[in-house]
Every structure is written in structure tokens, then in C-alpha cells.
Amino acid sequence: MADAADAITLARFQAADLRVSRKPDRTPVTDADTATEDALRAVLAERRSGDVVLGEERGGSGGSGGSGRGWILDPIDGTKNYSRGVPVWATLIALTDAGAPVVGVVSAPALGRRWWASAGGGAYARHGGGEARRLTVSGVGELADASLSTTELSTWDERGELDRYLELASRCWMVRAYGDFWQHMLVAEGAIDIGIDGEANAWDLAPIQLIVTEAGGRFTDLEGRDRFDGGSGLSSNGSLHDAALAILGGTES
């Protein structure tokens, strides 16, 4: 499925005739988004016709709350980057069973990177044509030594929590905005220590939760719940998680 998605997204990346429109929530969508999701759904219809499917562009049900098997698809995570010719974007695919992710794949072909995990089987990555390597989060134990990433500052302002985010940022050693899927994959790789999505959907986070936790990290929403469908996401190496939650939640003692 990831190979099929990569073939479509790479072919349309930076295309002169790429069509970009806006959804009702004002987020962009390209013809590559819809074509990719349609291709993934076609594979599932042929190979797993009994499974339910939830996708960013075509909707659907299941995946996060059902009792059976479900697929959650984000054909292009980082559409703003994709539409502007920035190579930081990926296709996200998750298989859930009884509402819990059991397989997750994040494929970023313009970066030459792919990450994947299975429940109980560990998390792995391949860069370019190299060998797969098992992922392990960092061992950083203090915020003062930590590297932090988030998406857009405007999200925190809209939440009325910009001061809390800035407080957390001031406690950390380095702050960047890698954003979207990439910040969480960097957490799984041990390259950074905390990644935060102040606002996100289930399809943005389902495979990410599994990959981060299988790499030895921790993933929750900003309420501290171990879920990918809580509307937000916080990934960390585990050691820093509670400290980050306390500052963001305004409960630090």
C-alpha cells in the first residue's frame, strides 16, 4: 500500500498542473491526496473487503472505536508542504484491531524515508536503499537537555495555551518546528525528545502512536490519555512525558 501511494504522490509532486483546493475547514487538498486515498481504498477493497476504512479525504467509519479490524488512512500528511514543493510530507497508514493500532506505516518518499511498526514487534526505519534499522528513543532525562518540536504557534494561540507552550519551550535546550509526522518520527529515532501536535485528527496520529511506543517512547493526547483520537498528540522518549504534560496542562507543582 505504501509503495502504491509513493508512486502516485511522487509523480504529482511539484507538477505544474497540480490542482489545489480548500476543504470546508480551509485546509488544502490536492488531486494527489484524493487519487492516493482512492488507490489505497481500491487495494483494501480487493484484499480486505471485510475491513472498515476511515480516510481523511473520503471519510468513512471505524478504525478508532470499532470492535473489529479497521484501516485509517492519511494519503498526504503535510499537504501544505506538498502543495508548495517542500519535500516534508508522507502517507500514513494504520491497521487497528478493536480500536488499537496493530500495524503502522509512515512513508515519506521525497525524503527517501519510511518508518513502520507492529504491535509487539518493534519499530523500524529505512532511509534510501539502506538496511532496515530498529528504532530506539533517546535517553535524555531532563528538559534542560531536551530537543522539542511542534507544528504551528497559531494552534497554541487558538487553544488559549500559547503561554504554556512557551513555558515548556523555555525549559528545553533546543526548539524547532519540524511539524506533522516528521517530528514524531524523529522522536522515535531518538533524534529529538518531544513532539507536540496541539490539534490533530485520528488519521494524523494512528500509525505514529504505534511507531513511537514500539520504539520505547510514550504517546498520549494533551490530556495524558493513551489514545490517537483525542484531538491532539504528544510523543516523547517517555522520561520527559509527565514533565511536559504538567507544564502544558498548567498543573506543574
C-alpha positions in Angstrom: 0.0 0.0 0.0 2.8 2.4 0.8 4.5 1.6 -2.5 1.3 2.3 -4.4 0.9 5.6 -2.5 4.5 6.7 -3.1 4.2 6.1 -6.9 1.2 8.5 -7.1 2.5 11.2 -4.7 6.0 11.4 -6.2 4.6 11.6 -9.7 2.4 14.6 -8.8 4.9 16.3 -6.5 5.9 19.7 -8.0 3.8 19.0 -11.0 2.9 22.2 -13.0 -0.7 21.2 -13.2 -1.2 20.1 -9.6 -4.7 21.1 -8.6 -5.1 22.6 -5.1 -8.5 23.4 -3.5 -9.7 24.1 0.0 -11.9 21.9 2.2 -14.6 23.4 4.4 -12.1 23.7 7.3 -9.9 25.8 5.0 -7.1 23.2 4.9 -5.7 22.5 1.4 -6.3 19.3 -0.6 -4.7 18.4 -3.9 -5.7 16.0 -6.6 -2.8 13.8 -5.4 -4.5 13.5 -1.9 -7.7 12.1 -3.4 -6.0 9.9 -6.0 -3.8 8.4 -3.4 -6.6 7.6 -1.0 -8.7 6.1 -3.8 -5.8 3.9 -4.7 -5.4 2.7 -1.2 -9.1 2.0 -0.8 -9.0 0.0 -4.0 -6.3 -2.2 -2.6 -8.3 -2.8 0.5 -11.5 -3.4 -1.4 -9.7 -6.2 -3.2 -7.6 -7.7 -0.4 -9.5 -6.9 2.8 -13.1 -6.3 1.7 -14.5 -7.0 5.2 -12.5 -4.3 7.0 -13.8 -0.8 7.6 -11.9 2.2 6.4 -11.5 5.7 7.6 -9.7 8.2 5.4 -9.0 11.9 5.6 -10.4 12.7 2.2 -13.3 10.2 1.7 -14.4 9.8 5.3 -15.8 6.5 6.4 -16.1 4.9 9.8 -14.3 2.6 12.1 -10.6 2.4 12.9 -10.7 4.1 16.3 -13.7 2.7 18.1 -14.9 -0.4 16.4 -14.7 -4.0 17.7 -13.2 -5.4 14.5 -10.4 -4.6 12.0 -10.2 -1.1 10.6 -7.8 1.0 8.4 -7.0 4.6 9.0 -5.5 6.5 6.0 -3.9 9.9 5.6 -2.9 10.0 1.9 -0.7 13.0 2.3 0.2 14.3 5.8 1.7 17.7 5.2 -0.4 18.8 2.2 0.7 22.5 2.8 4.3 21.4 2.3 3.4 19.2 -0.7 1.4 21.9 -2.5 4.4 24.4 -2.1 7.1 22.0 -3.2 8.5 21.3 0.2 9.6 17.6 0.4 8.4 17.0 4.0 5.2 15.1 3.6 4.2 11.4 4.0 1.5 8.9 3.5 0.2 7.5 6.9 -1.4 4.0 7.1 -2.6 2.2 10.2 -4.4 -1.0 10.8 -6.4 -1.2 14.0 -7.9 -4.1 15.8 -10.6 -3.4 18.4 -9.7 0.2 18.2 -6.0 -0.2 18.9 -3.3 0.2 16.2 -1.5 -3.1 15.4 0.4 -2.0 12.3 1.6 1.4 11.3 3.5 2.8 8.3 4.7 6.3 7.6 6.2 6.7 4.1 8.0 9.9 3.0 9.3 9.2 -0.5 10.6 12.7 -1.2 12.8 12.3 1.9 13.7 8.7 0.9 12.4 7.5 4.3 9.9 5.0 5.6 9.1 4.0 9.2 6.9 1.1 10.4 5.9 -0.9 13.4 3.8 -3.8 14.5 2.3 -4.3 18.0 4.9 -6.2 20.0 7.2 -6.4 17.0 9.2 -3.2 17.4 9.6 -0.1 15.2 11.9 0.2 12.2 13.1 2.7 9.6 14.7 2.5 6.2 16.5 5.5 4.7 17.1 5.4 0.9 18.1 2.0 -0.2 19.8 1.1 3.2 19.0 -1.7 5.5 16.1 -1.5 8.0 17.2 -0.5 11.4 15.4 -0.9 14.7 14.3 2.4 16.3 15.0 3.4 19.9 14.1 6.7 21.6 16.6 8.9 23.3 17.8 8.6 26.9 17.6 12.3 27.7 16.2 12.7 31.2 16.0 16.4 31.8 14.0 19.1 30.0 17.1 21.3 30.1 18.8 18.8 27.8 15.8 18.1 25.5 15.0 19.0 21.9 11.4 20.0 21.4 9.3 20.3 18.2 5.7 21.4 17.5 3.6 22.4 14.5 2.2 26.0 14.2 2.3 28.5 17.1 -1.1 29.8 15.9 -2.6 26.5 17.1 -1.5 27.2 20.7 -2.8 30.7 20.4 -6.2 29.4 19.2 -6.2 27.0 22.2 -5.5 29.8 24.6 -2.4 28.0 25.7 0.4 29.8 24.0 1.9 30.8 27.3 2.0 27.2 28.5 3.7 26.1 25.3 6.3 28.9 25.5 6.9 28.0 29.1 7.7 24.4 28.1 9.9 25.7 25.2 11.8 27.9 27.6 12.7 24.9 29.7 14.1 22.9 26.8 17.6 23.1 25.3 16.6 23.3 21.6 13.2 24.2 20.0 12.4 23.6 16.3 9.2 23.3 14.3 9.7 20.1 12.2 5.9 19.6 12.4 3.4 17.0 11.3 4.6 13.3 11.1 8.3 14.1 10.9 8.7 15.4 14.5 7.2 12.2 15.9 9.4 10.0 13.7 12.4 12.0 14.9 11.3 11.2 18.5 11.1 7.5 17.5 14.5 7.7 16.0 16.0 9.3 19.2 17.0 12.4 17.2 14.7 14.7 19.2 12.9 14.1 22.5 9.4 15.7 22.4 7.0 16.2 19.6 3.6 18.0 20.0 0.5 18.4 17.9 -1.8 20.9 19.6 -4.5 19.9 17.2 -4.7 16.7 15.1 -7.1 14.1 13.8 -7.1 10.3 14.1 -5.6 9.8 10.7 -2.7 12.1 11.6 -1.7 10.1 14.6 -2.8 6.4 14.5 0.4 5.0 13.0 2.5 7.5 14.9 1.3 6.3 18.3 2.3 2.7 17.5 5.7 3.6 16.0 6.7 5.8 18.9 5.6 3.4 21.6 7.2 0.4 19.8 10.5 2.5 19.8 10.3 2.6 23.6 8.6 6.0 23.8 5.3 7.3 25.0 2.4 8.8 23.1 -0.7 10.4 24.6 -3.1 13.3 23.8 -2.6 16.5 25.7 -4.9 15.3 28.4 -2.5 12.4 29.1 -4.8 9.7 27.6 -3.1 6.9 25.7 -5.1 7.5 22.5 -4.6 8.7 19.0 -8.1 10.1 18.5 -8.2 12.6 21.3 -7.7 15.6 19.0 -4.0 16.3 19.9 -0.8 14.4 20.3 2.3 14.3 22.5 5.2 12.0 21.7 8.3 11.7 23.9 11.1 9.4 24.9 8.9 8.6 28.0 11.2 10.0 30.6 10.1 13.6 29.8 6.5 12.9 29.2 5.0 13.7 32.6 7.0 16.9 33.0 5.9 18.1 29.6 2.2 17.3 30.3 2.3 19.1 33.6 3.6 22.3 32.1 1.2 22.1 29.1 -1.7 21.3 31.4 -0.9 24.0 33.9 -0.6 21.5 36.8 3.1 21.7 37.4 3.7 21.8 41.2 
